Amino acid sequence: MLLRALKNTLDGIFNIQNETDEEGTIREIYDKTPIRGNNTWMLICSAMLASIGLDVGSGAVIIGAMLISPLMSPILGVGLSVGINDKEMLIASMKNLTVAALAGLMVSTFYFWLTPLGEPTNEILARTQPTLLDVMVAFFGGVAGIVSISRSDKSNAIPGVAIATALMPPLCTAGYGLAMGRLNYFFGGFYLFFINAVFISLATFLIVKYLKFEVKHYLDKKKERQVARVMGVILFIVVLPSVYFLYNIYKEVQTKKKIENLIVKDFAGRNNEILKWEIADSDSISLVKIYSVGSTLEEGLVNQYNTVLKKNDLSDYQVKVVQLDVSAEDVQQMASQITNNLTRDFLKTVEIQKLQNQRLDSLRKLEAQRYTSGQATTDLRLLFPEIRKAQIGEMVVASESQRQDTVVVVMLEWQGQALPVKPGQPGKPAQQKPSKIEADKVREHERRIGTFVARKLKRDSVQVVSSFSGAGVSR
């Protein structure tokens, strides 16, 4: 009983099959897969923005490029088509993904070939060495993407997925490598792009199978079996590299952790302050570069570290210590100066922002003053011919909490409608009173007038009061 209750609770929390729009999901992905028309322009703009952002090191511009990139749909289409056994969609998705990747690569290569800057920024360097975290981001980003699209009530998760998975920036990093003749940048960037595409497709395939999308059937059973075999081979081709990539990245992480425990921590414990350490690949060996300040390097320490690496099956690695001629006290002083400068710049930015907000408020008030209450009453008479008289003024309202608020009051006098004299009241003049239809119309006008006056006078609180001519009837 307890296990059943727990199972029902978990099903209620994690079950997403009941709200799945299978037909809408397939249609949306299929419609957005082709790279033509609007998607072509968005692709070119995305590649240019990503290239500019990488070139100047601007994260904001790179995020903008991620948001408008149309690369996600063809990648989702690959995973979806394999999941539902749709050969035609697979061919279309692969073709459009190839065209999009080549187009992005060409645009970025052309940009970096012309740019006067061309130096590798931190944004470029960050996309040349994929890590295990990049694999996890791609996989879970793909899961979030297909789950979001498959909902009957579409969520706003796609922009977040586009930012997280970052398909266009690695592709433009590869373009930078081609333009500058740096093949390590090209292979690093394209490697990250390929990893993202593979794991997003794999996540899409798994979620499609979990949601039990209907598999496409063919009238010719022989053709259906043939298509199923082709899909199986493609799935194997997609999954095999992902396993290989995951193993290599995991191995690199473990190696780096091992070097840190054997070498870096010991070096830091010898009264040295490590500024930075990295593993740099060369032709035959990999260098463990340690940049530090502190006490003088002990003679033979590097050879000792190299011996330790060999004993721990890391003979392909050698230690290289780059010691700067700066004391630890000088480093702390420079860090303190940098912190003070950053704090001062931040305070200046806050002050400038405050002045800009005050200037903006002044401009808004000036604009509101240009449009007077007299102009508003004239416009109301023109917009609503049923108004006989209009008055606009301010009134101070005090609530029970003794808090005062200034409210704009719009007093309107509407043209009334004469009704016949009731029987048994001879000689009494006809009363002016709105009919039910007219009253409903007045209420709608009051709502529109309140919105109009609030927008024109730039005020939050507007109250509309109506009366009808000749009757003294007010609302």
Secondary structure, DSSP 8 states (H G I E B T S, - for coil): -HHHHHHHHHHHHH--STTB-HHHHHHHHHHH---STHHHHHHHHHHHHHHHHHHHT-HHHHHHHHHH---HHHHHHHHHHHHHT-HHHHHHHHHHHHHHHHHHHHHHHHHHHH-S-----HHHHTTSS--HHHHHHHHHHHHHHHHHHTBSS--S-HHHHHHHH--HHHHHHHHHHHHHT-HHHHHHHHHHHHHHHHHHHHHHHHHHHHTT------SSHHHHHHHHHHHHHHHHHHHHHHHHHHHHHHHHHHHHHHHIIIIIHHHHTTTEEEEEEEEEE-SS-EEEEEEEEES---TTHHHHHHHHHHHTT-TTEEEEEEE-S--HHHHHHHHHHHHHHHHHHHHHHHHHHHHHHHHHHHHHHHHHHHS-HHHHHHHHHHH-TTEEEEEEEEEEEE-TTS-EEEEEEEEEEE---B----TT-TT----B---HHHHHHHHHHHHHHHHHHHHHHT-S-EEEEEEETTTTEE-
